[in-house]
Structure formats: structure tokens, C-alpha cells
């Protein structure tokens, strides 16, 4: 399958849109968004991405765990995950509390991206 990938510039635009008034814009100085996104490319290179759910979960993990932004990392992770799914024709009606819990658990490494991908598949 051919996947549509998200660029660092697109992720940064998603992040800027997720910010609330008064939150710190921009990238964290000591973190690399390109480095975080390389995790996704690595998974693709080693055939660890089997479908759009795996890809979306990989983006969510890279962004939420990479802490590349000053604020709104988890919101950016969710928005990027959702955007990735929609790019691949998958639209999910979200239970805000449930998906928020999953993103928090992912960011805290209580679940991994494989578990998130499985959870996403069950939302259809």
C-alpha cells in the first residue's frame, strides 16, 4: 500500500492550530521534530506499518513521546493521528474522553503504538 506521509511543516501547522491563547508556540529547543518523525519512517522502512491505523498510531507516538513542542504535544499527536486517518479515507466519530485517555496513556508509555492501532481499528 502507498501511504500519504505527514511532513514536519504540516505537523507544525497542525500544532499551531491546536494551541490555545496564552500557550507557548513553537518547537522545544532541545527536541527534534524531524528526529521524532524519523521513527515513523524507520517503521515504514522495516515493514512494521501494515495499514493506515499503524501509520496514524506511529505518528501519535512519535509526536506525543517526542515532546517536540513547547505546549500541546498530546493535542498535536491526536490531530496528526486523526488527519493521517482521514487522508487514508478513515473517519472515526471520537469519544473525546476515551481518545484523550488513549493519547495520555501513549504519551506516558503505558501503551505502545501497536496497542493504539488495535484500539483505533475497534473504533470503526
N, C-alpha and C positions, 0 to 999 in steps of 0.2 A: 504494500500500500504506500502511496505517496502522501506525505504529511505536509501540511502548511505549518511552518515554524514561526515562532514569535521572535522578533528581534529585540535587542536591548533598547533601541529607541522606542519601539512600541510598548514595551514593558514600562519604560519611564513615563510615557504618555498615560498609560493606564494608572500608574502610581499617582501622577499629578492630578488626575481626575478623581482619585479616591480620597485625596486629602480633604480634611475639614478645615474651616477657618481657624487660624491660630496654630496649626500643626507645622512642623518643620519640613519645608520642601527639600528636595534634592537627595543625592546619594550620600551614604555614610562614607566618610573619608578613608576609613581603613578597610573597606569591603569592596569587592569587585563584582558588579552585576554580570560582566562578561564571564568571569570565573564561575559564578553560580550557574549561568546558562550553559556553560561547558559540560556540566553534569548531565543535562538533557541530551546534548549532542553525543556524549560518551555512551549513554544508554542506547541511543539510536545506532551508533557505530557497532555496538556489540549485540545488536538484535535483541535488546531487552524491552523494547517497546513493541507490543503486539497489536495495539489498537489505539484509537483516539482517547480512550479512558486512561490508558497507561501514560500517554503523552501529556494529557492535561494534569494528571496526578504528579508527573515528573516536574512540570513547571511549578505546580503549587509547592512541592517540596523544596525545589531549588530556591524559590523566592522567599518562602516563609522561614526556611532554615538558614538562608544566606544572610539575612538581616542587612541587605544592601542599601536600604533607605533609612533616613533619619526617623521617619514615622510611617505608619500604615503598611507595614510589611505583610501582615496577615490579610488585610483587605485587598492589597495588590495581588497576593497569591490567589485569593478566591477569584477576583475579577479576571486575572490572566487565565486561570483554570476554566472559568465559565466561557471566556472569549475563545479559548482553544477548542472547547467542545462545540460551540456554535459555529466556528469555522469549518468544522467537520460534520455539520448537519445534525448535531445533537443538542436538543433544547430540553432542559430539565426545569421543572417547576420546583423551586427550592423552598424547603422549610428552613427559614433563616436561622433559627436556634440550632437545628441539627447540623447544618453545614458549617455554621460557626464553630460548633464543638469539634467537628472533624478537623477543621483548619487549625484550631488551637492545639489539638492533640498531635497533629502532624508537626507543627512548629516546635512543640516540646519533645518531639521524638517518641511519643507514646504509641504512635502507629507509624508505619512506613508508607511509601508511595504505592506499594502493591496492595496494601490494605485499603488505602484511599481509593484506588482504581476499582477494587472489588465493590466497595461501598457505592461508588458512582454508578457502576453498572446496575446495581439494585434499585437505583432511583428512577429508571425508565419505566 
